[in-house]
Amino acid sequence: MEIRQLRYFITVVKEQSFSKAAKLLHISQPSLSNAIMKLEKEVGIKLLERNTRGLSLTDAGQIYFFRAEELIRSLENTHKELEEVKQIGNGKISIGLIESSMFWFPKVIKKFKKSFPKIEFKLKEILGERQVIQSLIDYDIHFAVTNQPLSHEEIQLNPIYDERFILLTHEEDELNTKERITIPDLANRDFIICSTGFQTRENVLQAFANEQVTPKVMYEIERFETACSLIEQGLGITFLPESYIKHIHTSKIATHTIHSNFLKRTVYLAYLKDRYLSPAVHELMGRVERFF
């Protein structure tokens, strides 16, 4: 068995076609078919069912496909690690970030660059739990700054800081006249909330559920700036993290602190436990943790 055969097999399965896979692999279709038949002969079991409707994996093929992908990913990740070992003070650091970190993370980079001026950065906004985990496992990022309380055996999760969620209303909203706003006061208001899969949504809904109140969700958004734009037009209210709203510069939005044990979140630094990380990456992560 050769690595090349595994790549051929994976491509055929993903494309569900020998002809399409052959084009992607830049080889002839007969050569590809022969390579797959040779692979099946070597492992001693049929991996693919070929019929007039196309291709399908046998039970053994499903297991083999999963393991083949795992092996190829591990090999590619090892090559990345070896390349990073050679990069002393050079190279690129890829980081997954939540939206609110855009205000403080550049300050960390600015000081870091004084010690590592040649390091390049790839900053990616990564928000959902599944996206964070997959980006780490696929080695797309070295570490993530996330508010997702990840529970994964391969991932180390270190808390960085805690913060409150703050209520945002339009400047002319009648809620602004109240001395004390409670969650039940928000029951019939048009509410703006993050899309499904975002931890901020879960935090806010839990706060409402604790008060036995169901918010009247009128808008689902993926970016905090969209929520702010809606509020500026008087189209609703929302909760956003304190680290984000203190950088909002507009007179059209009023902010209110609501007392609730659920209207708060923890922000974490997440990275793979067993991945090699260069001294530069470790230094940057240390600076992130010491920033707060």
C-alpha positions in Angstrom: 0.0 0.0 0.0 1.2 3.5 -0.9 0.2 6.9 0.3 -0.6 7.7 -3.4 -3.2 4.8 -3.4 -4.9 6.2 -0.3 -5.2 9.7 -1.9 -6.7 8.1 -5.0 -9.2 6.1 -3.0 -10.2 9.1 -0.9 -10.7 11.2 -4.1 -12.8 8.6 -5.8 -15.1 8.3 -2.8 -15.5 12.1 -2.4 -16.2 12.6 -6.1 -18.4 9.4 -6.4 -16.9 9.0 -9.9 -13.8 7.5 -11.4 -13.8 10.0 -14.3 -14.2 13.1 -12.1 -11.5 11.8 -9.7 -9.1 11.0 -12.6 -9.4 14.6 -13.8 -8.7 16.0 -10.4 -5.7 13.7 -9.9 -4.4 14.3 -13.5 -4.2 10.7 -14.3 -6.1 8.5 -16.8 -9.2 6.7 -15.7 -7.9 3.2 -16.5 -4.8 4.0 -14.3 -7.0 5.1 -11.5 -9.2 2.0 -11.7 -6.2 -0.2 -11.7 -4.8 1.5 -8.7 -8.0 1.0 -6.7 -8.2 -2.6 -7.8 -4.6 -3.1 -6.7 -5.4 -1.5 -3.3 -8.4 -3.8 -2.8 -6.2 -6.8 -3.7 -3.6 -5.7 -1.2 -6.1 -5.3 1.7 -7.9 -8.5 0.7 -11.4 -7.1 0.8 -13.8 -5.2 -1.5 -14.0 -1.5 -0.7 -16.2 -0.1 -3.4 -19.4 -1.3 -4.9 -19.6 -0.4 -8.6 -23.0 -0.5 -10.4 -25.0 1.4 -13.0 -26.1 4.0 -10.4 -22.5 4.9 -9.5 -20.3 4.0 -6.6 -20.9 3.2 -2.9 -18.7 2.1 -0.1 -18.9 -1.4 1.4 -19.0 -1.7 5.1 -15.3 -2.4 5.0 -14.8 0.5 2.6 -16.5 2.9 5.1 -14.0 1.9 7.8 -11.1 2.1 5.4 -12.2 5.5 4.1 -12.4 7.0 7.6 -9.0 5.6 8.6 -7.4 6.6 5.3 -8.6 10.2 5.8 -7.3 10.1 9.3 -3.9 8.9 8.1 -3.5 11.4 5.3 -4.5 14.3 7.7 -2.0 13.1 10.3 0.7 12.9 7.6 -0.1 16.4 6.3 -0.2 17.8 9.9 3.2 16.2 10.6 4.7 17.9 7.6 3.3 21.2 8.9 4.8 20.6 12.3 8.2 19.7 10.8 8.2 22.9 8.7 7.3 24.9 11.8 10.3 23.4 13.7 12.6 24.9 11.1 11.0 28.4 11.4 12.8 30.0 14.3 11.4 33.5 14.6 9.9 33.3 11.2 6.9 31.8 9.6 3.2 32.4 9.9 0.8 32.1 12.9 -2.8 31.4 12.2 -5.4 32.4 14.8 -9.1 31.9 15.2 -10.9 34.8 16.8 -14.3 35.8 18.0 -15.7 39.2 16.8 -15.2 41.0 20.1 -11.5 40.3 20.2 -10.9 42.6 17.3 -10.5 45.5 19.7 -7.8 44.1 22.0 -6.0 41.4 20.0 -4.2 44.0 17.7 -2.7 45.5 20.9 -1.2 42.1 21.8 0.2 41.7 18.3 1.8 45.1 18.3 3.9 44.4 21.3 4.6 40.8 20.1 6.0 42.1 16.8 8.7 44.0 18.7 10.2 40.6 19.7 9.2 38.7 16.5 9.2 41.3 13.7 9.3 38.7 10.9 6.3 36.7 11.9 3.3 36.8 9.6 -0.3 36.5 10.8 -3.4 34.9 9.5 -6.4 36.0 11.5 -9.7 34.2 10.9 -13.1 34.9 12.4 -14.2 31.5 13.8 -17.4 31.5 15.8 -19.3 28.3 16.1 -18.2 25.3 18.2 -18.0 22.9 15.3 -15.9 25.4 13.3 -13.5 26.0 16.2 -12.9 22.3 16.8 -12.5 21.4 13.1 -10.1 24.3 12.5 -7.9 23.2 15.3 -8.0 19.5 14.3 -7.3 20.3 10.7 -4.3 22.5 11.7 -6.0 25.5 10.0 -5.2 27.5 13.1 -2.6 27.3 15.8 -5.0 28.4 18.5 -8.3 30.1 19.0 -9.7 32.8 21.2 -13.3 31.6 21.7 -16.3 31.8 24.0 -17.2 28.2 23.3 -16.9 26.0 26.4 -15.4 23.2 24.3 -15.3 19.7 25.7 -13.0 17.7 23.4 -10.3 15.2 24.5 -7.7 16.6 22.1 -8.2 20.3 23.0 -6.8 22.3 25.9 -9.1 25.1 27.0 -7.7 27.9 29.2 -10.0 30.6 30.5 -8.7 34.1 29.7 -11.3 36.5 31.1 -15.0 36.8 32.2 -17.4 39.5 31.1 -21.0 40.5 31.3 -23.6 40.8 28.6 -25.0 44.3 28.3 -28.5 45.3 27.1 -28.6 47.6 24.1 -31.6 49.7 23.2 -32.3 52.7 20.9 -31.7 56.1 22.4 -35.4 56.9 22.3 -36.6 53.5 23.7 -39.0 53.8 26.6 -37.0 51.3 28.5 -34.3 54.0 29.0 -36.7 55.8 31.4 -36.8 52.9 33.9 -34.5 53.0 36.9 -34.1 49.2 36.9 -34.7 46.9 33.9 -35.4 43.2 34.4 -35.6 40.4 31.9 -39.4 40.1 32.3 -39.5 43.8 31.0 -38.1 42.5 27.7 -40.8 39.8 27.1 -42.7 41.5 24.4 -39.9 43.5 22.7 -38.6 42.7 19.3 -35.4 40.9 20.1 -32.2 40.5 18.1 -30.2 37.3 18.7 -27.2 35.4 17.3 -27.9 32.5 14.9 -28.1 28.9 16.1 -24.7 27.4 17.0 -23.3 30.6 18.5 -22.6 30.4 22.2 -23.8 34.0 22.8 -27.3 32.8 21.7 -27.2 30.0 24.3 -26.0 32.3 27.1 -28.8 34.8 26.4 -31.6 32.2 26.0 -30.5 30.6 29.3 -30.9 33.9 31.0 -34.4 34.3 29.7 -35.3 30.7 30.5 -34.1 31.2 34.1 -36.7 34.0 34.4 -39.3 31.8 32.6 -39.5 34.3 29.8 -39.5 33.6 26.1 -38.0 36.4 24.0 -39.8 37.5 20.9 -37.0 36.9 18.4 -37.5 39.0 15.3 -33.9 39.0 13.9 -31.2 36.4 13.9 -27.7 37.7 13.1 -24.2 36.4 12.8 -22.2 39.6 13.5 -22.6 42.0 16.4 -22.2 45.0 14.1 -25.4 43.9 12.3 -27.3 44.0 15.6 -26.0 47.5 16.3 -27.2 48.7 12.9 -30.6 47.3 13.6 -30.8 49.0 17.0 -29.7 52.3 15.5 -32.8 52.2 13.3 -35.0 51.4 16.3 -35.8 47.9 15.1 -35.1 46.0 18.3 -33.0 45.3 21.4 -30.2 42.8 22.1 -27.5 41.7 24.6 -23.9 42.0 23.5 -20.6 41.3 25.4 -19.2 44.2 27.4 -15.8 44.0 25.6 -17.6 44.8 22.3 -20.1 47.5 23.3 -17.6 49.7 25.1 -16.0 50.4 21.7 -19.3 51.4 20.1 -19.2 55.1 19.3 -22.8 56.2 18.5 -25.3 58.4 20.4 -28.2 56.4 19.0 -27.6 53.4 21.3 -28.2 53.2 25.0 -26.7 50.5 27.3 -28.0 48.9 30.4 -26.6 46.4 32.9 -29.1 43.7 33.8 -28.3 41.7 37.0 -28.4 38.0 36.2 -26.0 35.2 36.9 -26.6 34.0 33.4 -25.8 37.2 31.5 -22.1 36.6 31.5 -19.5 34.5 29.6 -16.0 33.2 29.8 -13.6 33.7 26.9 -11.0 31.0 26.4 -7.7 30.2 24.6 -8.0 26.9 22.9 -5.3 24.7 21.3 -4.5 21.1 20.5 -2.8 19.3 23.4 -0.4 17.2 21.3 0.4 19.5 18.5 3.9 20.9 18.2 3.7 24.7 18.7 6.8 26.8 18.0 8.3 29.1 20.7 6.8 32.1 18.9 3.3 30.6 19.1 3.8 29.8 22.8 5.0 33.3 23.4 2.0 34.8 21.7 -0.4 32.6 23.7 1.3 33.7 26.9 0.9 37.3 26.0 -2.8 36.8 25.3 -3.2 35.2 28.7 -1.2 37.9 30.5 -3.1 40.7 28.7 -6.0 40.4 31.1 
